[in-house]
Every structure is written in structure tokens, then in C-alpha cells.
Amino acid sequence: MESATGIISEDLMYPTKISEVMAFLQAAPIRGARKREIFFGWSRAVGVKLTGSQFNAVYLSGIDMVQPATPAELAPGSGS
């Protein structure tokens, strides 16, 4: 099947590839809202119903989302 999104590889355009699509989008340096649009377009093209947690996992990985502090950043003396 040809990629409906123009971003996701054609080999990922199958319902069984949801984990790979999520990993691809989570790693991509794209804003959260755009990731959500791409993920939704993929799901419609392949006929997959997404859950809220799947949507959020992709959306919240956007480059515009605030990332939680790491343990090293929270350690005493790590600040300026």
C-alpha cells in the first residue's frame, strides 16, 4: 500500500506495524501536533483504531513538549 502520509515508509503501511510506526514517530524530531496528524492519517489509511494512550505516547514525544528532568539533573549540585 502506498503511504498516505508521505512520511511513513510504505513498508510500515500495515495494521500489524503499529509498534514500528509509533517508534518511528516518537524518534522523529517533529512537533507533537504534527506527529498526531501523521499518526491519525496512518491509522485511517490502514484501518487501525488508536487508543488514547497510543495517541498520547506519540503526541507527547514532540520536540515542543517539555521533557521531565532526569535523575542526574535532579541531583544536588547539578544546577548552575
mmCIF file of the N, C-alpha and C atoms, coordinates in Angstrom:
data_MODEL
# 
_entry.id   MODEL 
# 
loop_
_atom_site.group_PDB 
_atom_site.id 
_atom_site.type_symbol 
_atom_site.label_atom_id 
_atom_site.label_alt_id 
_atom_site.label_comp_id 
_atom_site.label_asym_id 
_atom_site.label_entity_id 
_atom_site.label_seq_id 
_atom_site.pdbx_PDB_ins_code 
_atom_site.Cartn_x 
_atom_site.Cartn_y 
_atom_site.Cartn_z 
_atom_site.occupancy 
_atom_site.B_iso_or_equiv 
_atom_site.pdbx_formal_charge 
_atom_site.auth_seq_id 
_atom_site.auth_comp_id 
_atom_site.auth_asym_id 
_atom_site.auth_atom_id 
_atom_site.pdbx_PDB_model_num 
ATOM 1   N N  . MET A 1 1  ? 0.845  -1.176 0.000  1.00 0.00 ? 1  MET A N  1 
ATOM 2   C CA . MET A 1 1  ? 0.000  0.000  0.000  1.00 0.00 ? 1  MET A CA 1 
ATOM 3   C C  . MET A 1 1  ? 0.892  1.240  0.000  1.00 0.00 ? 1  MET A C  1 
ATOM 4   N N  . GLU A 1 2  ? 0.548  2.220  -0.788 1.00 0.00 ? 2  GLU A N  1 
ATOM 5   C CA . GLU A 1 2  ? 1.317  3.462  -0.848 1.00 0.00 ? 2  GLU A CA 1 
ATOM 6   C C  . GLU A 1 2  ? 1.060  4.283  0.412  1.00 0.00 ? 2  GLU A C  1 
ATOM 7   N N  . SER A 1 3  ? 2.100  4.946  0.898  1.00 0.00 ? 3  SER A N  1 
ATOM 8   C CA . SER A 1 3  ? 1.988  5.745  2.112  1.00 0.00 ? 3  SER A CA 1 
ATOM 9   C C  . SER A 1 3  ? 1.042  6.920  1.905  1.00 0.00 ? 3  SER A C  1 
ATOM 10  N N  . ALA A 1 4  ? 0.008  6.999  2.717  1.00 0.00 ? 4  ALA A N  1 
ATOM 11  C CA . ALA A 1 4  ? -0.951 8.092  2.627  1.00 0.00 ? 4  ALA A CA 1 
ATOM 12  C C  . ALA A 1 4  ? -0.405 9.364  3.263  1.00 0.00 ? 4  ALA A C  1 
ATOM 13  N N  . THR A 1 5  ? 0.580  9.220  4.117  1.00 0.00 ? 5  THR A N  1 
ATOM 14  C CA . THR A 1 5  ? 1.104  10.381 4.830  1.00 0.00 ? 5  THR A CA 1 
ATOM 15  C C  . THR A 1 5  ? 2.267  11.034 4.102  1.00 0.00 ? 5  THR A C  1 
ATOM 16  N N  . GLY A 1 6  ? 2.930  10.298 3.230  1.00 0.00 ? 6  GLY A N  1 
ATOM 17  C CA . GLY A 1 6  ? 4.099  10.840 2.536  1.00 0.00 ? 6  GLY A CA 1 
ATOM 18  C C  . GLY A 1 6  ? 5.329  10.879 3.423  1.00 0.00 ? 6  GLY A C  1 
ATOM 19  N N  . ILE A 1 7  ? 5.212  10.461 4.656  1.00 0.00 ? 7  ILE A N  1 
ATOM 20  C CA . ILE A 1 7  ? 6.317  10.493 5.613  1.00 0.00 ? 7  ILE A CA 1 
ATOM 21  C C  . ILE A 1 7  ? 6.648  9.089  6.100  1.00 0.00 ? 7  ILE A C  1 
ATOM 22  N N  . ILE A 1 8  ? 5.618  8.322  6.381  1.00 0.00 ? 8  ILE A N  1 
ATOM 23  C CA . ILE A 1 8  ? 5.815  6.962  6.870  1.00 0.00 ? 8  ILE A CA 1 
ATOM 24  C C  . ILE A 1 8  ? 6.131  6.056  5.692  1.00 0.00 ? 8  ILE A C  1 
ATOM 25  N N  . SER A 1 9  ? 7.157  5.260  5.842  1.00 0.00 ? 9  SER A N  1 
ATOM 26  C CA . SER A 1 9  ? 7.606  4.351  4.798  1.00 0.00 ? 9  SER A CA 1 
ATOM 27  C C  . SER A 1 9  ? 6.496  3.391  4.380  1.00 0.00 ? 9  SER A C  1 
ATOM 28  N N  . GLU A 1 10 ? 6.480  3.057  3.110  1.00 0.00 ? 10 GLU A N  1 
ATOM 29  C CA . GLU A 1 10 ? 5.450  2.158  2.592  1.00 0.00 ? 10 GLU A CA 1 
ATOM 30  C C  . GLU A 1 10 ? 5.471  0.796  3.269  1.00 0.00 ? 10 GLU A C  1 
ATOM 31  N N  . ASP A 1 11 ? 6.637  0.343  3.716  1.00 0.00 ? 11 ASP A N  1 
ATOM 32  C CA . ASP A 1 11 ? 6.695  -0.963 4.381  1.00 0.00 ? 11 ASP A CA 1 
ATOM 33  C C  . ASP A 1 11 ? 6.051  -0.943 5.766  1.00 0.00 ? 11 ASP A C  1 
ATOM 34  N N  . LEU A 1 12 ? 5.703  0.245  6.270  1.00 0.00 ? 12 LEU A N  1 
ATOM 35  C CA . LEU A 1 12 ? 5.015  0.368  7.551  1.00 0.00 ? 12 LEU A CA 1 
ATOM 36  C C  . LEU A 1 12 ? 3.515  0.602  7.388  1.00 0.00 ? 12 LEU A C  1 
ATOM 37  N N  . MET A 1 13 ? 3.026  0.533  6.168  1.00 0.00 ? 13 MET A N  1 
ATOM 38  C CA . MET A 1 13 ? 1.613  0.810  5.895  1.00 0.00 ? 13 MET A CA 1 
ATOM 39  C C  . MET A 1 13 ? 0.740  -0.443 6.031  1.00 0.00 ? 13 MET A C  1 
ATOM 40  N N  . TYR A 1 14 ? 0.895  -1.107 7.176  1.00 0.00 ? 14 TYR A N  1 
ATOM 41  C CA . TYR A 1 14 ? 0.108  -2.302 7.501  1.00 0.00 ? 14 TYR A CA 1 
ATOM 42  C C  . TYR A 1 14 ? -0.319 -2.212 8.955  1.00 0.00 ? 14 TYR A C  1 
ATOM 43  N N  . PRO A 1 15 ? -1.533 -2.658 9.279  1.00 0.00 ? 15 PRO A N  1 
ATOM 44  C CA . PRO A 1 15 ? -2.011 -2.569 10.667 1.00 0.00 ? 15 PRO A CA 1 
ATOM 45  C C  . PRO A 1 15 ? -1.096 -3.238 11.686 1.00 0.00 ? 15 PRO A C  1 
ATOM 46  N N  . THR A 1 16 ? -0.419 -4.291 11.299 1.00 0.00 ? 16 THR A N  1 
ATOM 47  C CA . THR A 1 16 ? 0.454  -5.009 12.234 1.00 0.00 ? 16 THR A CA 1 
ATOM 48  C C  . THR A 1 16 ? 1.729  -4.234 12.564 1.00 0.00 ? 16 THR A C  1 
ATOM 49  N N  . LYS A 1 17 ? 1.974  -3.142 11.888 1.00 0.00 ? 17 LYS A N  1 
ATOM 50  C CA . LYS A 1 17 ? 3.201  -2.354 12.087 1.00 0.00 ? 17 LYS A CA 1 
ATOM 51  C C  . LYS A 1 17 ? 3.012  -1.188 13.052 1.00 0.00 ? 17 LYS A C  1 
ATOM 52  N N  . ILE A 1 18 ? 1.954  -1.213 13.856 1.00 0.00 ? 18 ILE A N  1 
ATOM 53  C CA . ILE A 1 18 ? 1.664  -0.082 14.735 1.00 0.00 ? 18 ILE A CA 1 
ATOM 54  C C  . ILE A 1 18 ? 2.822  0.232  15.690 1.00 0.00 ? 18 ILE A C  1 
ATOM 55  N N  . SER A 1 19 ? 3.455  -0.778 16.243 1.00 0.00 ? 19 SER A N  1 
ATOM 56  C CA . SER A 1 19 ? 4.574  -0.538 17.174 1.00 0.00 ? 19 SER A CA 1 
ATOM 57  C C  . SER A 1 19 ? 5.728  0.149  16.467 1.00 0.00 ? 19 SER A C  1 
ATOM 58  N N  . GLU A 1 20 ? 6.029  -0.289 15.256 1.00 0.00 ? 20 GLU A N  1 
ATOM 59  C CA . GLU A 1 20 ? 7.122  0.317  14.490 1.00 0.00 ? 20 GLU A CA 1 
ATOM 60  C C  . GLU A 1 20 ? 6.795  1.751  14.093 1.00 0.00 ? 20 GLU A C  1 
ATOM 61  N N  . VAL A 1 21 ? 5.526  2.005  13.751 1.00 0.00 ? 21 VAL A N  1 
ATOM 62  C CA . VAL A 1 21 ? 5.107  3.367  13.393 1.00 0.00 ? 21 VAL A CA 1 
ATOM 63  C C  . VAL A 1 21 ? 5.220  4.278  14.604 1.00 0.00 ? 21 VAL A C  1 
ATOM 64  N N  . MET A 1 22 ? 4.767  3.787  15.761 1.00 0.00 ? 22 MET A N  1 
ATOM 65  C CA . MET A 1 22 ? 4.877  4.591  16.978 1.00 0.00 ? 22 MET A CA 1 
ATOM 66  C C  . MET A 1 22 ? 6.331  4.898  17.308 1.00 0.00 ? 22 MET A C  1 
ATOM 67  N N  . ALA A 1 23 ? 7.199  3.904  17.205 1.00 0.00 ? 23 ALA A N  1 
ATOM 68  C CA . ALA A 1 23 ? 8.625  4.119  17.491 1.00 0.00 ? 23 ALA A CA 1 
ATOM 69  C C  . ALA A 1 23 ? 9.232  5.115  16.509 1.00 0.00 ? 23 ALA A C  1 
ATOM 70  N N  . PHE A 1 24 ? 8.875  4.991  15.236 1.00 0.00 ? 24 PHE A N  1 
ATOM 71  C CA . PHE A 1 24 ? 9.376  5.913  14.212 1.00 0.00 ? 24 PHE A CA 1 
ATOM 72  C C  . PHE A 1 24 ? 8.956  7.344  14.534 1.00 0.00 ? 24 PHE A C  1 
ATOM 73  N N  . LEU A 1 25 ? 7.685  7.534  14.845 1.00 0.00 ? 25 LEU A N  1 
ATOM 74  C CA . LEU A 1 25 ? 7.194  8.885  15.129 1.00 0.00 ? 25 LEU A CA 1 
ATOM 75  C C  . LEU A 1 25 ? 7.752  9.430  16.435 1.00 0.00 ? 25 LEU A C  1 
ATOM 76  N N  . GLN A 1 26 ? 7.880  8.583  17.449 1.00 0.00 ? 26 GLN A N  1 
ATOM 77  C CA . GLN A 1 26 ? 8.426  9.057  18.717 1.00 0.00 ? 26 GLN A CA 1 
ATOM 78  C C  . GLN A 1 26 ? 9.869  9.523  18.567 1.00 0.00 ? 26 GLN A C  1 
ATOM 79  N N  . ALA A 1 27 ? 10.621 8.904  17.683 1.00 0.00 ? 27 ALA A N  1 
ATOM 80  C CA . ALA A 1 27 ? 12.023 9.276  17.484 1.00 0.00 ? 27 ALA A CA 1 
ATOM 81  C C  . ALA A 1 27 ? 12.189 10.463 16.542 1.00 0.00 ? 27 ALA A C  1 
ATOM 82  N N  . ALA A 1 28 ? 11.167 10.780 15.782 1.00 0.00 ? 28 ALA A N  1 
ATOM 83  C CA . ALA A 1 28 ? 11.266 11.855 14.777 1.00 0.00 ? 28 ALA A CA 1 
ATOM 84  C C  . ALA A 1 28 ? 11.288 13.233 15.449 1.00 0.00 ? 28 ALA A C  1 
ATOM 85  N N  . PRO A 1 29 ? 12.147 14.138 14.973 1.00 0.00 ? 29 PRO A N  1 
ATOM 86  C CA . PRO A 1 29 ? 12.213 15.494 15.532 1.00 0.00 ? 29 PRO A CA 1 
ATOM 87  C C  . PRO A 1 29 ? 11.116 16.391 14.944 1.00 0.00 ? 29 PRO A C  1 
ATOM 88  N N  . ILE A 1 30 ? 9.884  16.115 15.355 1.00 0.00 ? 30 ILE A N  1 
ATOM 89  C CA . ILE A 1 30 ? 8.711  16.807 14.823 1.00 0.00 ? 30 ILE A CA 1 
ATOM 90  C C  . ILE A 1 30 ? 7.875  17.296 16.007 1.00 0.00 ? 30 ILE A C  1 
ATOM 91  N N  . ARG A 1 31 ? 7.149  18.390 15.814 1.00 0.00 ? 31 ARG A N  1 
ATOM 92  C CA . ARG A 1 31 ? 6.257  18.902 16.857 1.00 0.00 ? 31 ARG A CA 1 
ATOM 93  C C  . ARG A 1 31 ? 5.143  17.890 17.145 1.00 0.00 ? 31 ARG A C  1 
ATOM 94  N N  . GLY A 1 32 ? 4.656  17.875 18.359 1.00 0.00 ? 32 GLY A N  1 
ATOM 95  C CA . GLY A 1 32 ? 3.652  16.916 18.797 1.00 0.00 ? 32 GLY A CA 1 
ATOM 96  C C  . GLY A 1 32 ? 2.377  16.933 17.971 1.00 0.00 ? 32 GLY A C  1 
ATOM 97  N N  . ALA A 1 33 ? 1.873  18.122 17.655 1.00 0.00 ? 33 ALA A N  1 
ATOM 98  C CA . ALA A 1 33 ? 0.633  18.208 16.881 1.00 0.00 ? 33 ALA A CA 1 
ATOM 99  C C  . ALA A 1 33 ? 0.801  17.590 15.495 1.00 0.00 ? 33 ALA A C  1 
ATOM 100 N N  . ARG A 1 34 ? 1.959  17.786 14.880 1.00 0.00 ? 34 ARG A N  1 
ATOM 101 C CA . ARG A 1 34 ? 2.199  17.205 13.554 1.00 0.00 ? 34 ARG A CA 1 
ATOM 102 C C  . ARG A 1 34 ? 2.327  15.687 13.651 1.00 0.00 ? 34 ARG A C  1 
ATOM 103 N N  . LYS A 1 35 ? 2.973  15.191 14.699 1.00 0.00 ? 35 LYS A N  1 
ATOM 104 C CA . LYS A 1 35 ? 3.070  13.747 14.903 1.00 0.00 ? 35 LYS A CA 1 
ATOM 105 C C  . LYS A 1 35 ? 1.674  13.144 15.034 1.00 0.00 ? 35 LYS A C  1 
ATOM 106 N N  . ARG A 1 36 ? 0.814  13.836 15.781 1.00 0.00 ? 36 ARG A N  1 
ATOM 107 C CA . ARG A 1 36 ? -0.561 13.369 15.969 1.00 0.00 ? 36 ARG A CA 1 
ATOM 108 C C  . ARG A 1 36 ? -1.287 13.295 14.626 1.00 0.00 ? 36 ARG A C  1 
ATOM 109 N N  . GLU A 1 37 ? -1.125 14.297 13.784 1.00 0.00 ? 37 GLU A N  1 
ATOM 110 C CA . GLU A 1 37 ? -1.754 14.308 12.461 1.00 0.00 ? 37 GLU A CA 1 
ATOM 111 C C  . GLU A 1 37 ? -1.254 13.151 11.598 1.00 0.00 ? 37 GLU A C  1 
ATOM 112 N N  . ILE A 1 38 ? 0.051  12.933 11.613 1.00 0.00 ? 38 ILE A N  1 
ATOM 113 C CA . ILE A 1 38 ? 0.641  11.851 10.817 1.00 0.00 ? 38 ILE A CA 1 
ATOM 114 C C  . ILE A 1 38 ? 0.139  10.503 11.314 1.00 0.00 ? 38 ILE A C  1 
ATOM 115 N N  . PHE A 1 39 ? 0.137  10.317 12.624 1.00 0.00 ? 39 PHE A N  1 
ATOM 116 C CA . PHE A 1 39 ? -0.309 9.055  13.218 1.00 0.00 ? 39 PHE A CA 1 
ATOM 117 C C  . PHE A 1 39 ? -1.777 8.791  12.891 1.00 0.00 ? 39 PHE A C  1 
ATOM 118 N N  . PHE A 1 40 ? -2.604 9.820  12.997 1.00 0.00 ? 40 PHE A N  1 
ATOM 119 C CA . PHE A 1 40 ? -4.016 9.680  12.677 1.00 0.00 ? 40 PHE A CA 1 
ATOM 120 C C  . PHE A 1 40 ? -4.202 9.342  11.198 1.00 0.00 ? 40 PHE A C  1 
ATOM 121 N N  . GLY A 1 41 ? -3.454 10.008 10.322 1.00 0.00 ? 41 GLY A N  1 
ATOM 122 C CA . GLY A 1 41 ? -3.530 9.714  8.888  1.00 0.00 ? 41 GLY A CA 1 
ATOM 123 C C  . GLY A 1 41 ? -3.133 8.279  8.588  1.00 0.00 ? 41 GLY A C  1 
ATOM 124 N N  . TRP A 1 42 ? -2.079 7.812  9.250  1.00 0.00 ? 42 TRP A N  1 
ATOM 125 C CA . TRP A 1 42 ? -1.645 6.425  9.081  1.00 0.00 ? 42 TRP A CA 1 
ATOM 126 C C  . TRP A 1 42 ? -2.755 5.476  9.529  1.00 0.00 ? 42 TRP A C  1 
ATOM 127 N N  . SER A 1 43 ? -3.331 5.744  10.689 1.00 0.00 ? 43 SER A N  1 
ATOM 128 C CA . SER A 1 43 ? -4.364 4.842  11.227 1.00 0.00 ? 43 SER A CA 1 
ATOM 129 C C  . SER A 1 43 ? -5.578 4.770  10.308 1.00 0.00 ? 43 SER A C  1 
ATOM 130 N N  . ARG A 1 44 ? -5.962 5.884  9.736  1.00 0.00 ? 44 ARG A N  1 
ATOM 131 C CA . ARG A 1 44 ? -7.100 5.883  8.803  1.00 0.00 ? 44 ARG A CA 1 
ATOM 132 C C  . ARG A 1 44 ? -6.762 5.129  7.533  1.00 0.00 ? 44 ARG A C  1 
ATOM 133 N N  . ALA A 1 45 ? -5.545 5.303  7.055  1.00 0.00 ? 45 ALA A N  1 
ATOM 134 C CA . ALA A 1 45 ? -5.144 4.655  5.805  1.00 0.00 ? 45 ALA A CA 1 
ATOM 135 C C  . ALA A 1 45 ? -5.094 3.134  5.936  1.00 0.00 ? 45 ALA A C  1 
ATOM 136 N N  . VAL A 1 46 ? -4.675 2.640  7.104  1.00 0.00 ? 46 VAL A N  1 
ATOM 137 C CA . VAL A 1 46 ? -4.531 1.187  7.272  1.00 0.00 ? 46 VAL A CA 1 
ATOM 138 C C  . VAL A 1 46 ? -5.697 0.556  8.026  1.00 0.00 ? 46 VAL A C  1 
ATOM 139 N N  . GLY A 1 47 ? -6.624 1.369  8.533  1.00 0.00 ? 47 GLY A N  1 
ATOM 140 C CA . GLY A 1 47 ? -7.806 0.842  9.201  1.00 0.00 ? 47 GLY A CA 1 
ATOM 141 C C  . GLY A 1 47 ? -7.599 0.408  10.630 1.00 0.00 ? 47 GLY A C  1 
ATOM 142 N N  . VAL A 1 48 ? -6.745 1.135  11.364 1.00 0.00 ? 48 VAL A N  1 
ATOM 143 C CA . VAL A 1 48 ? -6.487 0.815  12.768 1.00 0.00 ? 48 VAL A CA 1 
ATOM 144 C C  . VAL A 1 48 ? -7.186 1.851  13.646 1.00 0.00 ? 48 VAL A C  1 
ATOM 145 N N  . LYS A 1 49 ? -7.839 1.368  14.699 1.00 0.00 ? 49 LYS A N  1 
ATOM 146 C CA . LYS A 1 49 ? -8.433 2.271  15.688 1.00 0.00 ? 49 LYS A CA 1 
ATOM 147 C C  . LYS A 1 49 ? -7.413 2.478  16.798 1.00 0.00 ? 49 LYS A C  1 
ATOM 148 N N  . LEU A 1 50 ? -7.013 3.720  17.011 1.00 0.00 ? 50 LEU A N  1 
ATOM 149 C CA . LEU A 1 50 ? -5.998 4.039  18.014 1.00 0.00 ? 50 LEU A CA 1 
ATOM 150 C C  . LEU A 1 50 ? -6.632 4.269  19.378 1.00 0.00 ? 50 LEU A C  1 
ATOM 151 N N  . THR A 1 51 ? -5.880 3.941  20.418 1.00 0.00 ? 51 THR A N  1 
ATOM 152 C CA . THR A 1 51 ? -6.316 4.230  21.783 1.00 0.00 ? 51 THR A CA 1 
ATOM 153 C C  . THR A 1 51 ? -5.770 5.590  22.203 1.00 0.00 ? 51 THR A C  1 
ATOM 154 N N  . GLY A 1 52 ? -6.338 6.125  23.252 1.00 0.00 ? 52 GLY A N  1 
ATOM 155 C CA . GLY A 1 52 ? -5.859 7.401  23.771 1.00 0.00 ? 52 GLY A CA 1 
ATOM 156 C C  . GLY A 1 52 ? -4.412 7.331  24.221 1.00 0.00 ? 52 GLY A C  1 
ATOM 157 N N  . SER A 1 53 ? -4.026 6.218  24.823 1.00 0.00 ? 53 SER A N  1 
ATOM 158 C CA . SER A 1 53 ? -2.647 6.095  25.303 1.00 0.00 ? 53 SER A CA 1 
ATOM 159 C C  . SER A 1 53 ? -1.665 6.015  24.132 1.00 0.00 ? 53 SER A C  1 
ATOM 160 N N  . GLN A 1 54 ? -2.067 5.391  23.027 1.00 0.00 ? 54 GLN A N  1 
ATOM 161 C CA . GLN A 1 54 ? -1.201 5.357  21.844 1.00 0.00 ? 54 GLN A CA 1 
ATOM 162 C C  . GLN A 1 54 ? -1.045 6.761  21.270 1.00 0.00 ? 54 GLN A C  1 
ATOM 163 N N  . PHE A 1 55 ? -2.163 7.476  21.160 1.00 0.00 ? 55 PHE A N  1 
ATOM 164 C CA . PHE A 1 55 ? -2.132 8.849  20.668 1.00 0.00 ? 55 PHE A CA 1 
ATOM 165 C C  . PHE A 1 55 ? -1.232 9.710  21.541 1.00 0.00 ? 55 PHE A C  1 
ATOM 166 N N  . ASN A 1 56 ? -1.423 9.630  22.870 1.00 0.00 ? 56 ASN A N  1 
ATOM 167 C CA . ASN A 1 56 ? -0.640 10.447 23.790 1.00 0.00 ? 56 ASN A CA 1 
ATOM 168 C C  . ASN A 1 56 ? 0.840  10.110 23.751 1.00 0.00 ? 56 ASN A C  1 
ATOM 169 N N  . ALA A 1 57 ? 1.168  8.824  23.627 1.00 0.00 ? 57 ALA A N  1 
ATOM 170 C CA . ALA A 1 57 ? 2.577  8.423  23.587 1.00 0.00 ? 57 ALA A CA 1 
ATOM 171 C C  . ALA A 1 57 ? 3.288  9.072  22.413 1.00 0.00 ? 57 ALA A C  1 
ATOM 172 N N  . VAL A 1 58 ? 2.616  9.153  21.280 1.00 0.00 ? 58 VAL A N  1 
ATOM 173 C CA . VAL A 1 58 ? 3.217  9.781  20.100 1.00 0.00 ? 58 VAL A CA 1 
ATOM 174 C C  . VAL A 1 58 ? 3.201  11.300 20.242 1.00 0.00 ? 58 VAL A C  1 
ATOM 175 N N  . TYR A 1 59 ? 2.067  11.862 20.606 1.00 0.00 ? 59 TYR A N  1 
ATOM 176 C CA . TYR A 1 59 ? 1.920  13.318 20.731 1.00 0.00 ? 59 TYR A CA 1 
ATOM 177 C C  . TYR A 1 59 ? 2.908  13.912 21.738 1.00 0.00 ? 59 TYR A C  1 
ATOM 178 N N  . LEU A 1 60 ? 3.019  13.279 22.889 1.00 0.00 ? 60 LEU A N  1 
ATOM 179 C CA . LEU A 1 60 ? 3.873  13.822 23.946 1.00 0.00 ? 60 LEU A CA 1 
ATOM 180 C C  . LEU A 1 60 ? 5.367  13.654 23.678 1.00 0.00 ? 60 LEU A C  1 
ATOM 181 N N  . SER A 1 61 ? 5.716  12.951 22.605 1.00 0.00 ? 61 SER A N  1 
ATOM 182 C CA . SER A 1 61 ? 7.128  12.824 22.238 1.00 0.00 ? 61 SER A CA 1 
ATOM 183 C C  . SER A 1 61 ? 7.568  13.948 21.302 1.00 0.00 ? 61 SER A C  1 
ATOM 184 N N  . GLY A 1 62 ? 6.695  14.891 21.044 1.00 0.00 ? 62 GLY A N  1 
ATOM 185 C CA . GLY A 1 62 ? 7.026  16.008 20.158 1.00 0.00 ? 62 GLY A CA 1 
ATOM 186 C C  . GLY A 1 62 ? 8.150  16.868 20.701 1.00 0.00 ? 62 GLY A C  1 
ATOM 187 N N  . ILE A 1 63 ? 8.888  17.489 19.797 1.00 0.00 ? 63 ILE A N  1 
ATOM 188 C CA . ILE A 1 63 ? 10.013 18.326 20.217 1.00 0.00 ? 63 ILE A CA 1 
ATOM 189 C C  . ILE A 1 63 ? 9.568  19.572 20.971 1.00 0.00 ? 63 ILE A C  1 
ATOM 190 N N  . ASP A 1 64 ? 8.297  19.917 20.880 1.00 0.00 ? 64 ASP A N  1 
ATOM 191 C CA . ASP A 1 64 ? 7.778  21.084 21.581 1.00 0.00 ? 64 ASP A CA 1 
ATOM 192 C C  . ASP A 1 64 ? 7.249  20.754 22.973 1.00 0.00 ? 64 ASP A C  1 
ATOM 193 N N  . MET A 1 65 ? 7.331  19.485 23.357 1.00 0.00 ? 65 MET A N  1 
ATOM 194 C CA . MET A 1 65 ? 6.840  19.075 24.671 1.00 0.00 ? 65 MET A CA 1 
ATOM 195 C C  . MET A 1 65 ? 7.962  19.165 25.703 1.00 0.00 ? 65 MET A C  1 
ATOM 196 N N  . VAL A 1 66 ? 7.604  19.562 26.905 1.00 0.00 ? 66 VAL A N  1 
ATOM 197 C CA . VAL A 1 66 ? 8.577  19.653 27.991 1.00 0.00 ? 66 VAL A CA 1 
ATOM 198 C C  . VAL A 1 66 ? 8.900  18.235 28.446 1.00 0.00 ? 66 VAL A C  1 
ATOM 199 N N  . GLN A 1 67 ? 10.172 17.937 28.511 1.00 0.00 ? 67 GLN A N  1 
ATOM 200 C CA . GLN A 1 67 ? 10.612 16.615 28.952 1.00 0.00 ? 67 GLN A CA 1 
ATOM 201 C C  . GLN A 1 67 ? 10.862 16.649 30.455 1.00 0.00 ? 67 GLN A C  1 
ATOM 202 N N  . PRO A 1 68 ? 10.531 15.587 31.161 1.00 0.00 ? 68 PRO A N  1 
ATOM 203 C CA . PRO A 1 68 ? 10.797 15.550 32.601 1.00 0.00 ? 68 PRO A CA 1 
ATOM 204 C C  . PRO A 1 68 ? 12.300 15.557 32.878 1.00 0.00 ? 68 PRO A C  1 
ATOM 205 N N  . ALA A 1 69 ? 12.658 16.071 34.027 1.00 0.00 ? 69 ALA A N  1 
ATOM 206 C CA . ALA A 1 69 ? 14.066 16.112 34.415 1.00 0.00 ? 69 ALA A CA 1 
ATOM 207 C C  . ALA A 1 69 ? 14.596 14.697 34.633 1.00 0.00 ? 69 ALA A C  1 
ATOM 208 N N  . THR A 1 70 ? 15.855 14.508 34.287 1.00 0.00 ? 70 THR A N  1 
ATOM 209 C CA . THR A 1 70 ? 16.498 13.218 34.512 1.00 0.00 ? 70 THR A CA 1 
ATOM 210 C C  . THR A 1 70 ? 16.983 13.156 35.960 1.00 0.00 ? 70 THR A C  1 
ATOM 211 N N  . PRO A 1 71 ? 17.251 11.963 36.491 1.00 0.00 ? 71 PRO A N  1 
ATOM 212 C CA . PRO A 1 71 ? 17.793 11.864 37.854 1.00 0.00 ? 71 PRO A CA 1 
ATOM 213 C C  . PRO A 1 71 ? 19.091 12.661 38.014 1.00 0.00 ? 71 PRO A C  1 
ATOM 214 N N  . ALA A 1 72 ? 19.926 12.691 36.981 1.00 0.00 ? 72 ALA A N  1 
ATOM 215 C CA . ALA A 1 72 ? 21.183 13.439 37.062 1.00 0.00 ? 72 ALA A CA 1 
ATOM 216 C C  . ALA A 1 72 ? 20.914 14.939 37.188 1.00 0.00 ? 72 ALA A C  1 
ATOM 217 N N  . GLU A 1 73 ? 19.896 15.430 36.505 1.00 0.00 ? 73 GLU A N  1 
ATOM 218 C CA . GLU A 1 73 ? 19.554 16.854 36.592 1.00 0.00 ? 73 GLU A CA 1 
ATOM 219 C C  . GLU A 1 73 ? 18.969 17.219 37.939 1.00 0.00 ? 73 GLU A C  1 
ATOM 220 N N  . LEU A 1 74 ? 18.352 16.246 38.592 1.00 0.00 ? 74 LEU A N  1 
ATOM 221 C CA . LEU A 1 74 ? 17.753 16.487 39.906 1.00 0.00 ? 74 LEU A CA 1 
ATOM 222 C C  . LEU A 1 74 ? 18.735 16.315 41.054 1.00 0.00 ? 74 LEU A C  1 
ATOM 223 N N  . ALA A 1 75 ? 19.906 15.763 40.776 1.00 0.00 ? 75 ALA A N  1 
ATOM 224 C CA . ALA A 1 75 ? 20.902 15.503 41.816 1.00 0.00 ? 75 ALA A CA 1 
ATOM 225 C C  . ALA A 1 75 ? 21.420 16.823 42.409 1.00 0.00 ? 75 ALA A C  1 
ATOM 226 N N  . PRO A 1 76 ? 21.690 16.812 43.718 1.00 0.00 ? 76 PRO A N  1 
ATOM 227 C CA . PRO A 1 76 ? 22.250 18.018 44.347 1.00 0.00 ? 76 PRO A CA 1 
ATOM 228 C C  . PRO A 1 76 ? 23.557 18.430 43.681 1.00 0.00 ? 76 PRO A C  1 
ATOM 229 N N  . GLY A 1 77 ? 23.695 19.720 43.457 1.00 0.00 ? 77 GLY A N  1 
ATOM 230 C CA . GLY A 1 77 ? 24.920 20.245 42.861 1.00 0.00 ? 77 GLY A CA 1 
ATOM 231 C C  . GLY A 1 77 ? 24.973 20.168 41.346 1.00 0.00 ? 77 GLY A C  1 
ATOM 232 N N  . SER A 1 78 ? 23.892 19.714 40.711 1.00 0.00 ? 78 SER A N  1 
ATOM 233 C CA . SER A 1 78 ? 23.910 19.609 39.252 1.00 0.00 ? 78 SER A CA 1 
ATOM 234 C C  . SER A 1 78 ? 23.511 20.914 38.583 1.00 0.00 ? 78 SER A C  1 
ATOM 235 N N  . GLY A 1 79 ? 22.920 21.825 39.351 1.00 0.00 ? 79 GLY A N  1 
ATOM 236 C CA . GLY A 1 79 ? 22.473 23.109 38.792 1.00 0.00 ? 79 GLY A CA 1 
ATOM 237 C C  . GLY A 1 79 ? 23.622 24.077 38.635 1.00 0.00 ? 79 GLY A C  1 
ATOM 238 N N  . SER A 1 80 ? 23.286 25.253 38.109 1.00 0.00 ? 80 SER A N  1 
ATOM 239 C CA . SER A 1 80 ? 24.331 26.270 37.921 1.00 0.00 ? 80 SER A CA 1 
ATOM 240 C C  . SER A 1 80 ? 24.547 27.120 39.130 1.00 0.00 ? 80 SER A C  1 
# 
